[in-house]
Amino acid sequence: MTADLQKGRMRLQTCLLGLLALFVPGKCSYSPEPDQQRTLPPGWVSLGRVDSEEELSLTFALRQQNVERLSELVRAVSDPGSPRYGKYLTLEDVAELVRPSPLTFRTVQKWLLAAGARNCHSVTTQDFLTCWLSVRQAELLLPGAEFHRYVGGPAEIHVIRSPRPYQLPKALAPHVDFVGGLHRFPPTSSLRQRPEPEVSGTVGLHLGVTPSVIRQRYNLTAQDVGSGTTNNSQACAQFLEQYFHDSDLAEFMRLFGGNFAHQASVARVVGQQGRGRAGIEASLDVEYLMSAGANISTWVYSSPGRHESQEPFLQWLLLLSNESALPHVHTVSYGDDEDSLSSAYIQRVNTELMKAAARGLTLLFASGDSGAGCWSVSGRHQFRPSFPASSPYVTTVGGTSFQNPFRVTNEIVDYISGGGFSNVFPRPSYQEEAVAQFLSSSPHLPPSSYFSASGRAYPDVAALSDGYWVVSNSVPIPWVSGTSASTPVFGGVLSLINEHRILSGRPPLGFLNPRLYQQRGAGLFDVTHGCHESCLNEEVQGQGFCSGPGWDPVTGWGTPNFPALLKTLINP
C-alpha cells in the first residue's frame, strides 16, 4: 500500500469517526442541562408516556458570538455618562453581532435534518431554531429524554415534558446551549385576592386601589396622559392560556377611567389571543398598564403555550428576536425559582435580556410574591431568589401597601414583595455603592448563610401591589394583590416619561438601571418601613429583609412621584 493511499484511508476513517460522534450516543454524548429541574413541581401529575407518533415542537438555542462585546455595548448605551448613551442598536445590529457562526448553523441544521426534523424556522438573529419532530424522533435525537404528558396548575393545563435528562452528541457542545420544551414546567400565578380589611366609618376613604387612587398617590394629573401623536408604545406579556377580553377593558375604563383620557382598546396583539375565559393576571396587566400609561398605544404579547411542548416564556423571547420595531416599555409578571433552572438556560435567557437592553427596550419584571422566599439545601434553610427578577439586565419591581389601607397615605412594605440576592449573577457595577451601603447600615440583616451578599440585588423600584380592583369576565373583582399589579403601574409611568422624551427629540429611556442608581432614586418616594416574609423557622421567624432609607432589597429605591421622576429623567 502506498503512503498516499494509507494517508487517504486514515483521513477517511477520521471523517467517519467524526460523523459517528455527531449521531451516536454514549461516550460521545454530553448533557447541556445536568442541573435541570429533577422533581415534579407541586400540583402537577403525570398522565403517562406520550404516543411515539405525536408531534412535538422543540426549540434549539444555538451558541451565540460576541456576547462580551454585547455586554460592553449595553453599558455604553445605558450609561448617561457615556458618549454612546441613547444610541441604541437595531435588531439588525444585534443580529450582526451575536448570530451563530456559519459552522454552528450548518452543523445543527444537518443534525436536525438527519433526525427527520420538519418545518424548522429561525429568527432574525438566527440564534434559535424551532422544529417539529415526532416523539419517537425526538427521543432518538435526544438520548435519555422520555416524553410524558402532565396536567397541573389552577386551570389544569396540559404539557408534555421529559422527567429525565437528555443528552446531545459531544460534537454539538460548541454549538447548542440548550433545548427548550423538555424540562421547565409553567410557573403558576401567585396573584391573590386578599380579604377586605376591617374599618369603621368611611368618610374620606377609598375602597380599594383603582386608577384614580394610583394617579392621586403618584401625582399624575388629568393632563399626564399620552398625546396620541407619537410613535410611543408600551406592552405587556400574557402566558399560559391567560387572556384579556376587550369587553373587560371597556368595562374597566367605563367604571374607573372617567377622569383621564385613555385608549379604549389594545392596539395590537402579537401571537395567539385565545377565546377562552379571561385570566385575572392578563386583565390586571392590560387594565393598569393602560390606565397608568394612559392614552399610549399598547401591545399585548400573547404566548399561550397552546402546543403542549412549548415554553411560553421562551416563545416570548423568540418574538422579541424577530421584530424590528418594538414598544419601548415591556412589563412582565413572570418568574421561576433560580434553583429550578439549569445554568445553561438561565445564562442564555440573561443574554436574550441583554439583547433587548442593547436595543433600548425597558424591560420591567415583577419581583415575585414570596418575599425573600425559602428552601432547604442539605438540611439548612436559605432564601430563594427568583429569575428573571434577578437578571442584571431588567428593572425589577417590588410591592408596597398603604400605611392605612383605606387612605391615600404613605406607603410601607407589602410583606409579599419579592426581593433578595441572586445566587447566579454577581452584583453589577451600577448597584455596587447602593447595595454596599445597605449591607453596612441595615440594623435587621438576616444571617449571612441565608443569602449571597455578592449577588445581583433586587428589586430596583416598587409600586402599590395591594388591594386592586380588576374587571375580568365582566365581573369587577376587589382586593387583588401581587407584584403583578405594581409592575404594569410602574411601566405605565415610564411610558409617560418616554412620551415627553420623544416629543423633545430625545431617545426613549432604554435600560433604566445604570441611570436609576447613578441618580440614587431621585424622583421616587422612599419606602422606609416594613419587612417582607421568608422562612418560618426559629432562626429568622418568617422575616426576610427590611426596608430603610435609600435602596433596599424589598422596595428598591421606592415608588414613583411622577413630576419629580419626570424632571429627573427628561434630560439628557
C-alpha positions as CSV (number, residue, x, y, z in Angstrom):
1,M,0.0,0.0,0.0
2,T,1.4,3.4,-1.0
3,A,2.0,6.0,1.7
4,D,-0.5,8.4,-0.1
5,L,-3.2,5.7,-0.1
6,Q,-2.6,4.9,3.5
7,K,-2.9,8.6,4.4
8,G,-6.1,8.9,2.4
9,R,-7.6,5.9,4.2
10,M,-6.7,7.4,7.6
11,R,-8.3,10.7,6.7
12,L,-11.5,8.8,5.6
13,Q,-11.5,6.9,8.9
14,T,-11.2,10.2,10.8
15,C,-14.1,11.7,8.9
16,L,-16.3,8.7,9.5
17,L,-15.5,8.7,13.2
18,G,-16.4,12.4,13.3
19,L,-19.8,11.7,11.7
20,L,-20.4,8.9,14.1
21,A,-19.6,11.2,17.0
22,L,-22.3,13.5,15.7
23,F,-25.1,11.0,15.9
24,V,-24.2,8.1,18.2
25,P,-25.0,8.4,21.9
26,G,-22.7,7.0,24.6
27,K,-19.2,8.1,25.3
28,C,-19.5,10.8,22.7
29,S,-22.5,12.5,24.5
30,Y,-22.8,15.3,26.9
31,S,-25.7,16.8,28.9
32,P,-26.1,20.6,28.4
33,E,-28.6,20.9,31.3
34,P,-27.3,18.5,34.0
35,D,-28.7,20.7,36.8
36,Q,-32.2,20.9,35.3
37,Q,-35.4,20.6,37.4
38,R,-35.5,17.0,38.6
39,T,-38.5,16.9,40.8
40,L,-42.1,17.4,39.7
41,P,-43.4,20.8,40.8
42,P,-46.3,20.7,43.3
43,G,-49.7,20.4,41.7
44,W,-48.5,18.5,38.6
45,V,-49.5,14.9,37.8
46,S,-48.2,12.6,35.1
47,L,-50.7,11.1,32.8
48,G,-48.2,8.7,31.4
49,R,-46.0,8.3,28.3
50,V,-46.9,10.2,25.1
51,D,-47.7,8.2,21.9
52,S,-44.5,7.8,19.8
53,E,-46.1,9.4,16.7
54,E,-47.4,12.5,18.5
55,E,-45.8,15.7,17.2
56,L,-43.6,18.0,19.3
57,S,-42.3,21.5,18.8
58,L,-38.8,21.9,20.2
59,T,-36.6,25.0,20.3
60,F,-32.8,24.7,19.9
61,A,-30.8,27.6,21.4
62,L,-27.7,28.0,19.1
63,R,-24.5,29.2,20.6
64,Q,-24.1,33.0,20.0
65,Q,-21.0,35.0,19.2
66,N,-19.6,38.2,20.8
67,V,-21.6,38.1,24.0
68,E,-19.0,40.0,25.9
69,R,-19.0,42.8,23.3
70,L,-22.8,42.9,23.5
71,S,-22.4,43.4,27.3
72,E,-20.0,46.3,26.7
73,L,-22.4,48.0,24.3
74,V,-25.3,47.7,26.8
75,R,-23.2,49.6,29.3
76,A,-22.3,52.2,26.8
77,V,-25.9,52.9,25.5
78,S,-27.4,52.8,29.1
79,D,-24.9,55.0,31.0
80,P,-25.7,58.7,30.9
81,G,-22.0,59.5,31.2
82,S,-21.1,57.6,28.0
83,P,-20.9,59.3,24.6
84,R,-22.9,56.4,23.2
85,Y,-25.8,57.0,25.7
86,G,-29.2,56.5,24.0
87,K,-27.6,55.4,20.7
88,Y,-29.3,52.0,20.7
89,L,-28.6,49.1,18.4
90,T,-31.2,48.0,15.8
91,L,-32.3,44.4,15.6
92,E,-30.1,44.0,12.5
93,D,-27.1,45.4,14.5
94,V,-27.7,42.8,17.3
95,A,-28.1,40.0,14.7
96,E,-24.8,41.0,13.1
97,L,-23.1,40.8,16.4
98,V,-24.5,37.7,18.0
99,R,-25.6,35.4,15.2
100,P,-24.1,31.9,15.4
101,S,-21.1,31.1,13.2
102,P,-21.9,29.5,9.8
103,L,-20.3,26.3,11.1
104,T,-22.7,26.2,14.1
105,F,-25.8,26.9,11.9
106,R,-24.8,24.2,9.4
107,T,-23.8,21.6,12.0
108,V,-27.1,21.9,13.9
109,Q,-29.2,22.0,10.7
110,K,-27.6,18.8,9.4
111,W,-28.0,17.1,12.7
112,L,-31.7,18.0,12.8
113,L,-32.5,17.1,9.2
114,A,-30.8,13.8,9.6
115,A,-33.1,13.1,12.5
116,G,-36.2,13.9,10.4
117,A,-37.0,17.3,11.9
118,R,-39.6,19.2,9.8
119,N,-40.8,22.8,9.4
120,C,-37.7,24.3,11.0
121,H,-37.8,28.1,11.3
122,S,-35.3,30.5,12.8
123,V,-35.5,34.2,14.0
124,T,-33.8,37.3,12.6
125,T,-30.9,36.9,15.0
126,Q,-30.5,33.2,13.8
127,D,-29.7,32.0,17.3
128,F,-32.8,29.9,17.7
129,L,-34.2,27.1,15.6
130,T,-37.7,25.7,16.3
131,C,-38.5,22.4,14.6
132,W,-41.3,19.8,14.6
133,L,-40.5,16.1,15.3
134,S,-42.4,13.1,16.4
135,V,-41.9,11.9,20.0
136,R,-40.0,8.8,18.6
137,Q,-37.7,11.0,16.5
138,A,-37.1,13.4,19.5
139,E,-36.3,10.6,21.8
140,L,-33.8,9.2,19.3
141,L,-32.3,12.7,18.7
142,L,-32.0,13.4,22.5
143,P,-30.9,10.2,24.2
144,G,-32.3,9.9,27.7
145,A,-35.4,12.0,27.1
146,E,-38.7,10.3,27.7
147,F,-41.8,12.3,27.0
148,H,-44.7,12.3,29.4
149,R,-48.0,14.2,29.4
150,Y,-48.6,16.2,32.6
151,V,-51.6,18.1,33.9
152,G,-51.4,20.8,36.6
153,G,-52.0,24.4,37.7
154,P,-55.3,26.0,38.7
155,A,-56.5,25.9,35.1
156,E,-55.4,22.2,34.7
157,I,-53.1,23.0,31.8
158,H,-51.7,20.0,29.8
159,V,-48.0,20.0,29.0
160,I,-45.5,17.5,27.5
161,R,-42.2,17.3,29.3
162,S,-39.4,14.8,29.9
163,P,-38.7,13.8,33.6
164,R,-35.3,12.6,32.6
165,P,-32.2,14.5,31.5
166,Y,-31.4,14.5,27.8
167,Q,-28.0,14.2,26.1
168,L,-26.5,15.7,22.9
169,P,-23.6,14.4,20.8
170,K,-20.4,15.9,22.1
171,A,-19.7,17.3,18.6
172,L,-22.6,19.7,19.3
173,A,-21.2,21.0,22.6
174,P,-19.7,24.2,21.0
175,H,-23.0,24.8,19.0
176,V,-26.1,24.3,21.2
177,D,-26.8,26.0,24.6
178,F,-30.0,24.0,25.5
179,V,-33.1,22.5,24.0
180,G,-36.4,24.2,25.0
181,G,-39.6,22.2,25.5
182,L,-38.2,19.3,27.7
183,H,-38.0,20.3,31.4
184,R,-39.4,23.6,32.5
185,F,-42.9,23.5,33.9
186,P,-45.0,26.6,33.6
187,P,-45.0,28.5,37.0
188,T,-48.4,29.2,38.4
189,S,-49.5,32.7,39.1
190,S,-49.1,33.9,42.7
191,L,-51.6,36.7,42.3
192,R,-54.0,36.5,45.2
193,Q,-57.3,38.0,46.4
194,R,-56.9,39.2,49.9
195,P,-59.7,39.6,52.4
196,E,-61.1,43.1,52.7
197,P,-59.5,45.0,55.7
198,E,-61.9,45.9,58.5
199,V,-62.6,49.6,59.1
200,S,-65.1,51.7,61.0
201,G,-66.6,54.7,59.1
202,T,-66.0,55.6,55.5
203,V,-65.6,59.4,55.4
204,G,-62.6,60.3,53.2
205,L,-61.7,56.7,52.5
206,H,-61.2,54.7,49.3
207,L,-62.5,51.2,48.9
208,G,-59.5,49.7,47.1
209,V,-56.9,50.7,44.6
210,T,-58.3,52.0,41.3
211,P,-56.7,54.2,38.6
212,S,-57.8,57.3,40.4
213,V,-56.1,56.2,43.6
214,I,-52.9,55.4,41.6
215,R,-53.0,58.7,39.9
216,Q,-53.6,60.6,43.2
217,R,-50.8,58.8,45.1
218,Y,-48.2,59.2,42.3
219,N,-49.2,62.8,41.5
220,L,-50.5,62.2,38.0
221,T,-52.9,64.9,36.8
222,A,-55.6,64.6,34.2
223,Q,-53.1,66.2,31.8
224,D,-50.5,63.5,32.4
225,V,-51.5,61.2,29.6
226,G,-50.1,60.3,26.2
227,S,-50.5,62.8,23.3
228,G,-51.7,60.1,20.9
229,T,-49.4,61.7,18.3
230,T,-46.1,60.0,18.8
231,N,-44.8,56.5,17.9
232,N,-44.6,55.8,21.6
233,S,-45.9,52.4,22.7
234,Q,-45.9,50.0,25.6
235,A,-46.5,46.3,26.0
236,C,-47.3,43.6,28.5
237,A,-47.0,39.8,28.1
238,Q,-49.5,37.1,28.9
239,F,-48.8,33.4,29.2
240,L,-50.3,30.0,29.8
241,E,-53.8,30.4,28.4
242,Q,-54.0,33.8,30.2
243,Y,-56.1,36.2,28.0
244,F,-57.6,39.6,28.4
245,H,-61.0,40.5,26.9
246,D,-61.7,43.7,25.1
247,S,-65.1,43.9,26.8
248,D,-63.4,43.7,30.2
249,L,-61.1,46.6,29.3
250,A,-64.0,48.6,28.1
251,E,-66.0,48.0,31.3
252,F,-63.0,48.7,33.4
253,M,-62.4,52.1,31.7
254,R,-66.2,52.9,32.0
255,L,-66.1,52.2,35.7
256,F,-62.7,53.7,36.6
257,G,-61.3,55.7,33.7
258,G,-63.7,58.7,33.6
259,N,-61.3,61.4,34.8
260,F,-58.4,60.9,32.3
261,A,-58.0,60.5,28.6
262,H,-57.4,56.9,27.6
263,Q,-57.5,54.4,24.7
264,A,-60.4,52.1,24.6
265,S,-58.7,49.1,23.1
266,V,-55.3,47.3,22.7
267,A,-53.6,48.5,19.6
268,R,-52.0,45.2,18.6
269,V,-51.9,41.6,19.8
270,V,-48.7,39.7,18.9
271,G,-49.1,36.0,19.0
272,Q,-52.3,34.0,19.5
273,Q,-55.1,35.5,21.5
274,G,-57.5,32.8,22.6
275,R,-61.2,32.8,23.0
276,G,-61.3,31.2,26.5
277,R,-62.2,32.8,29.8
278,A,-60.2,35.9,30.7
279,G,-57.4,35.5,33.3
280,I,-57.2,37.8,36.2
281,E,-53.5,38.2,35.7
282,A,-53.9,39.2,32.0
283,S,-56.8,41.5,32.8
284,L,-54.8,43.3,35.5
285,D,-51.8,43.8,33.3
286,V,-53.7,45.4,30.5
287,E,-56.0,47.5,32.6
288,Y,-53.3,49.1,34.8
289,L,-50.7,49.5,32.1
290,M,-53.3,51.4,30.0
291,S,-54.6,53.5,32.9
292,A,-51.2,54.4,34.4
293,G,-49.7,54.9,30.9
294,A,-52.9,56.4,29.8
295,N,-53.6,57.2,26.1
296,I,-50.5,55.4,24.9
297,S,-50.6,52.7,22.2
298,T,-50.5,49.3,24.0
299,W,-49.5,45.9,22.6
300,V,-50.1,42.6,24.2
301,Y,-47.7,39.7,23.6
302,S,-49.7,36.5,23.9
303,S,-47.7,33.3,24.3
304,P,-50.4,30.8,25.5
305,G,-48.2,27.7,25.2
306,R,-51.1,26.2,23.2
307,H,-48.9,23.4,22.0
308,E,-48.2,21.2,25.0
309,S,-44.4,21.1,24.3
310,Q,-43.9,24.8,24.0
311,E,-42.5,27.0,26.8
312,P,-44.5,30.3,26.7
313,F,-41.7,32.5,28.2
314,L,-39.3,31.1,25.6
315,Q,-41.8,31.9,22.8
316,W,-42.0,35.5,24.1
317,L,-38.2,35.8,23.8
318,L,-38.3,34.5,20.3
319,L,-40.9,37.1,19.4
320,L,-38.6,39.9,20.6
321,S,-35.8,38.5,18.5
322,N,-37.9,38.6,15.4
323,E,-39.4,42.1,15.4
324,S,-37.5,45.2,14.2
325,A,-40.0,47.8,15.7
326,L,-41.0,47.1,19.3
327,P,-42.7,49.0,22.1
328,H,-40.3,50.9,24.2
329,V,-41.5,49.6,27.6
330,H,-42.4,45.9,28.3
331,T,-43.9,44.7,31.6
332,V,-43.8,41.0,32.5
333,S,-45.4,39.3,35.5
334,Y,-43.5,36.0,35.3
335,G,-40.8,34.3,37.3
336,D,-39.2,31.0,38.3
337,D,-37.1,30.0,41.3
338,E,-33.5,30.4,40.2
339,D,-32.6,27.0,41.5
340,S,-35.2,25.3,39.4
341,L,-33.5,26.4,36.2
342,S,-30.4,24.9,34.6
343,S,-27.3,27.0,34.4
344,A,-27.3,26.8,30.6
345,Y,-30.9,28.0,30.4
346,I,-30.5,30.9,32.9
347,Q,-27.3,32.2,31.3
348,R,-28.8,32.1,27.8
349,V,-32.0,33.8,28.8
350,N,-29.9,36.5,30.5
351,T,-28.2,37.1,27.2
352,E,-31.6,37.5,25.5
353,L,-32.5,40.2,28.1
354,M,-29.1,41.8,27.3
355,K,-30.0,41.9,23.6
356,A,-33.2,43.7,24.5
357,A,-31.3,46.2,26.6
358,A,-28.9,46.9,23.8
359,R,-31.9,47.8,21.6
360,G,-33.1,50.4,24.1
361,L,-36.0,48.4,25.5
362,T,-37.1,48.9,29.1
363,L,-38.0,45.5,30.5
364,L,-39.8,45.5,33.9
365,F,-40.3,42.2,35.7
366,A,-42.3,41.6,38.8
367,S,-40.1,40.7,41.8
368,G,-42.4,37.9,42.9
369,D,-44.9,37.4,45.7
370,S,-43.0,35.2,48.2
371,G,-40.8,37.8,50.0
372,A,-37.3,36.6,50.3
373,G,-38.5,33.0,49.5
374,C,-37.3,29.9,51.3
375,W,-35.9,26.5,50.5
376,S,-33.9,23.8,52.2
377,V,-30.4,23.0,51.0
378,S,-28.7,20.0,52.6
379,G,-30.9,20.4,55.6
380,R,-30.3,24.2,56.0
381,H,-32.7,26.9,55.1
382,Q,-31.8,29.6,52.6
383,F,-33.7,32.4,50.9
384,R,-34.8,31.6,47.4
385,P,-34.2,34.2,44.6
386,S,-36.4,34.5,41.5
387,F,-35.5,34.8,37.9
388,P,-35.7,36.9,35.6
389,A,-36.2,39.3,38.6
390,S,-32.6,38.6,39.4
391,S,-31.2,39.3,36.0
392,P,-28.8,42.3,35.9
393,Y,-30.4,43.5,32.6
394,V,-34.0,44.1,33.7
395,T,-35.6,46.6,36.1
396,T,-37.4,44.7,38.8
397,V,-40.5,46.0,40.6
398,G,-41.4,45.2,44.2
399,G,-44.6,45.9,46.1
400,T,-46.0,48.3,48.7
401,S,-49.2,48.8,50.7
402,F,-50.8,52.0,52.0
403,Q,-49.9,52.6,55.7
404,N,-53.7,53.0,56.2
405,P,-55.3,50.5,53.7
406,F,-58.3,52.9,53.1
407,R,-56.5,56.2,52.8
408,V,-54.1,57.5,50.1
409,T,-51.2,57.8,52.6
410,N,-47.5,57.0,52.8
411,E,-46.5,53.5,51.6
412,I,-45.0,50.7,53.6
413,V,-43.6,47.3,52.5
414,D,-46.1,44.8,51.2
415,Y,-44.9,41.7,53.1
416,I,-45.2,39.5,49.9
417,S,-42.8,41.8,47.9
418,G,-40.1,39.6,46.3
419,G,-36.5,40.6,46.8
420,G,-33.1,39.5,47.8
421,F,-29.8,38.5,46.2
422,S,-29.1,36.3,43.2
423,N,-27.2,33.0,43.7
424,V,-26.2,33.1,40.0
425,F,-25.4,36.6,38.8
426,P,-22.7,38.7,40.5
427,R,-23.6,42.2,41.7
428,P,-23.4,44.6,38.7
429,S,-21.2,47.6,39.0
430,Y,-24.1,50.0,38.6
431,Q,-25.5,49.0,42.1
432,E,-22.2,48.4,43.9
433,E,-22.4,51.6,46.0
434,A,-26.1,51.3,46.9
435,V,-26.0,47.7,47.9
436,A,-22.8,48.1,49.9
437,Q,-24.4,50.9,51.8
438,F,-27.5,48.8,52.6
439,L,-25.4,45.8,53.8
440,S,-23.3,48.0,56.0
441,S,-26.1,50.1,57.6
442,S,-29.2,47.8,57.8
443,P,-29.9,47.0,61.5
444,H,-32.0,44.0,60.6
445,L,-29.8,41.8,58.3
446,P,-30.7,38.1,58.3
447,P,-27.9,35.6,59.0
448,S,-25.3,35.7,56.1
449,S,-25.8,32.0,55.4
450,Y,-29.3,32.7,54.1
451,F,-28.2,34.8,51.1
452,S,-25.4,35.6,48.7
453,A,-24.4,39.1,49.6
454,S,-22.2,39.4,46.5
455,G,-25.1,38.6,44.1
456,R,-27.2,40.9,41.9
457,A,-29.6,42.5,44.4
458,Y,-33.3,43.3,43.6
459,P,-35.8,44.9,43.3
460,D,-34.8,48.2,41.8
461,V,-38.1,50.1,42.3
462,A,-41.6,49.4,43.6
463,A,-45.3,50.5,43.4
464,L,-48.5,49.6,45.2
465,S,-49.3,45.9,45.0
466,D,-52.1,45.5,47.4
467,G,-55.9,45.8,47.1
468,Y,-56.6,46.4,43.4
469,W,-59.9,46.4,41.6
470,V,-59.8,44.3,38.3
471,V,-62.6,43.6,35.8
472,S,-62.3,40.0,34.5
473,N,-65.0,38.0,32.7
474,S,-67.4,41.1,33.1
475,V,-67.1,41.0,36.9
476,P,-65.4,43.7,39.0
477,I,-63.1,41.9,41.4
478,P,-61.8,43.7,44.5
479,W,-58.6,43.3,46.7
480,V,-56.4,41.6,44.1
481,S,-52.8,41.7,45.2
482,G,-49.3,40.9,43.9
483,T,-46.3,42.5,42.2
484,S,-48.1,41.6,39.0
485,A,-50.1,44.8,39.8
486,S,-47.1,47.1,40.7
487,T,-45.2,46.2,37.5
488,P,-47.6,47.5,34.9
489,V,-48.2,50.6,37.0
490,F,-44.5,51.5,37.1
491,G,-44.3,50.6,33.4
492,G,-47.1,53.0,32.5
493,V,-45.4,55.8,34.4
494,L,-42.2,55.2,32.5
495,S,-44.1,55.3,29.2
496,L,-45.4,58.7,30.1
497,I,-41.8,59.9,30.6
498,N,-40.9,58.4,27.3
499,E,-43.7,60.4,25.7
500,H,-42.0,63.6,27.0
501,R,-38.6,62.5,25.9
502,I,-39.8,61.6,22.3
503,L,-41.7,64.9,22.0
504,S,-38.4,66.7,23.0
505,G,-36.4,64.8,20.3
506,R,-34.7,62.5,22.8
507,P,-34.4,58.7,22.7
508,P,-36.6,56.6,25.0
509,L,-35.2,55.6,28.4
510,G,-34.0,52.2,27.5
511,F,-32.4,50.0,30.2
512,L,-33.0,52.2,33.2
513,N,-30.9,50.7,36.0
514,P,-27.5,52.4,35.4
515,R,-29.2,55.8,35.4
516,L,-31.5,54.9,38.3
517,Y,-28.6,54.0,40.6
518,Q,-26.5,56.9,39.5
519,Q,-29.3,59.3,40.5
520,R,-29.8,57.4,43.8
521,G,-33.5,57.1,43.5
522,A,-34.2,60.8,42.7
523,G,-37.9,61.3,41.8
524,L,-39.1,58.3,43.9
525,F,-40.9,58.1,47.3
526,D,-38.5,56.3,49.6
527,V,-40.3,53.4,51.5
528,T,-38.6,53.0,54.9
529,H,-41.0,50.9,57.0
530,G,-41.7,47.2,56.9
531,C,-40.2,43.8,56.2
532,H,-41.1,41.0,53.8
533,E,-41.7,37.4,54.6
534,S,-39.3,34.4,54.5
535,C,-38.5,31.1,56.2
536,L,-40.8,30.1,59.1
537,N,-38.2,28.8,61.4
538,E,-36.7,29.8,64.8
539,E,-33.7,31.5,63.2
540,V,-35.4,34.2,61.1
541,Q,-39.0,33.7,62.3
542,G,-40.6,34.4,59.0
543,Q,-38.8,37.7,58.4
544,G,-36.6,38.4,55.4
545,F,-35.1,41.8,54.7
546,C,-36.4,45.1,55.9
547,S,-36.7,48.4,54.2
548,G,-34.8,51.5,55.2
549,P,-33.6,54.9,53.9
550,G,-32.2,54.7,50.4
551,W,-32.1,51.4,48.4
552,D,-33.2,48.1,50.0
553,P,-33.9,44.6,48.7
554,V,-37.6,44.9,49.5
555,T,-38.8,48.0,47.7
556,G,-35.6,49.1,45.8
557,W,-35.3,52.9,45.6
558,G,-39.1,53.3,46.2
559,T,-42.2,54.3,44.3
560,P,-42.9,56.9,41.6
561,N,-43.5,60.6,42.3
562,F,-44.3,61.4,38.7
563,P,-43.5,65.2,38.5
564,A,-40.2,64.6,40.3
565,L,-39.3,61.5,38.3
566,L,-40.1,63.2,35.0
567,K,-37.8,66.1,36.0
568,T,-35.1,63.6,36.9
569,L,-35.4,61.5,33.7
570,I,-36.3,64.1,31.0
571,N,-32.7,65.1,30.3
572,P,-30.4,64.3,28.6
